[in-house]
Amino acid sequence: QVQLVESGGGLVQAGGSLRLSCAASGSGFSTKPMGWYRQAPGKQREFVASITSRGTTNYKDSVKGRFTISRDNAKNTVYLQMNNLKPEDTGVYLCMTVVDSAAYWGQGTQVTVSS
């Protein structure tokens, strides 16, 4: 059983910042890859950022230089620091991990960026 709970979303103006957190339950967090996805209204879910157990990161091109994914294995938590937010970043942000080829998702946290 894997449970993921996101927090930290909110309403910000363009150019502002937010830090999202994803707390994971269960054992083995430090060995698992983690990722952030988002889903804008009326659109498909898309990849935003990922981090491996070793700390290697990957990002969607449009967020490179603005977003930073990190993890704190002692706290079983992955973060997404989002700077210079744009209205196009608006959406529900979901944390995910993969266990035995199966994807597990959190419930999501809403991020709204106003012009």
C-alpha atoms as one frame of an Amber mdcrd trajectory, in Angstrom:
protein
   0.000   0.000   0.000   1.333   3.380  -1.051  -0.326   6.601   0.026   0.672
  10.020  -1.265  -0.700  13.300   0.051   0.052  16.625  -1.630  -0.108  20.040
  -0.026   1.036  23.594  -0.633  -1.147  24.627  -3.542  -2.879  27.960  -3.670
  -3.609  31.119  -5.594  -0.717  33.326  -6.683  -0.112  36.102  -9.151   2.046
  35.600 -12.216   5.682  35.812 -11.215   5.018  34.440  -7.760   6.219  31.255
  -6.124   4.822  28.194  -4.407   6.354  25.118  -2.857   4.402  21.896  -3.098
   4.966  18.956  -0.790   4.106  15.309  -1.187   4.209  13.127   1.898   4.468
   9.396   1.335   3.460   6.655   3.719   4.897   3.186   3.969   8.401   1.871
   3.777  10.979   2.058   1.042  10.489   5.708   0.101  14.192   6.314  -0.380
  14.410   3.587  -3.030  11.564   4.832  -5.206  11.442   7.331  -8.027   9.033
  10.217  -7.498   7.353  12.577  -9.877   5.037  15.515 -10.256   2.341  15.760
 -12.906  -0.307  18.356 -13.526  -3.677  18.521 -15.171  -5.104  21.782 -16.423
  -8.863  22.209 -16.849 -10.034  20.355 -19.930  -6.583  18.983 -20.697  -4.702
  15.730 -20.341  -2.409  15.059 -17.436   1.188  15.934 -18.247   4.598  15.256
 -16.788   6.228  18.106 -14.890   9.266  16.787 -13.024  10.790  13.625 -11.614
  13.564  12.587  -9.283  15.217   9.210  -8.875  16.299   7.554  -5.661  19.797
   8.860  -6.383  18.624  12.420  -6.877  18.765  12.623 -10.662  16.136  15.060
 -11.906  14.209  15.588 -15.107  11.816  18.352 -16.138   9.263  19.297 -18.697
  10.988  21.769 -21.008   8.644  24.638 -20.222   9.425  24.541 -16.489  13.200
  24.183 -16.697  14.913  26.965 -14.819  11.732  27.803 -12.924  10.812  24.602
 -11.063  13.000  22.465  -8.829  12.132  18.994  -7.607  13.834  17.657  -4.497
  13.359  14.985  -1.871  13.973  14.547   1.819  14.184  10.844   2.466  14.278
  11.320   6.237  10.824  12.896   5.992   9.450  10.663   3.226   8.654  13.826
   1.310   9.196  15.141  -2.194   8.952  18.839  -3.009   8.328  20.973  -6.036
   9.594  24.523  -5.737   7.880  26.635  -8.369   9.215  30.100  -9.149   8.206
  32.703 -11.701   4.823  31.084 -12.074   2.799  31.697 -15.200  -0.944  31.395
 -15.832  -0.163  28.373 -18.014   1.060  26.589 -14.874  -2.467  26.523 -13.481
  -3.819  23.074 -12.749  -4.095  20.255 -10.284  -0.654  19.011  -9.332  -0.342
  15.350  -8.497   2.451  13.435  -6.877   3.229   9.952  -8.126   5.537   7.023
  -7.684   6.047   3.661  -9.357   6.065   0.382  -7.474   6.398  -2.905  -9.364
   5.467  -1.196 -12.634   2.288   0.273 -11.151   1.716   4.003 -10.779   0.406
   5.406  -7.515  -1.076   8.877  -7.310  -1.948  11.392  -4.667  -5.242  13.255
  -4.642  -3.736  16.437  -6.044  -3.390  20.025  -4.929  -4.742  22.990  -6.860
  -2.401  25.653  -8.192  -3.961  28.756  -9.688  -1.850  31.499 -11.240  -3.592
  34.749 -12.077  -2.484  37.287 -14.678
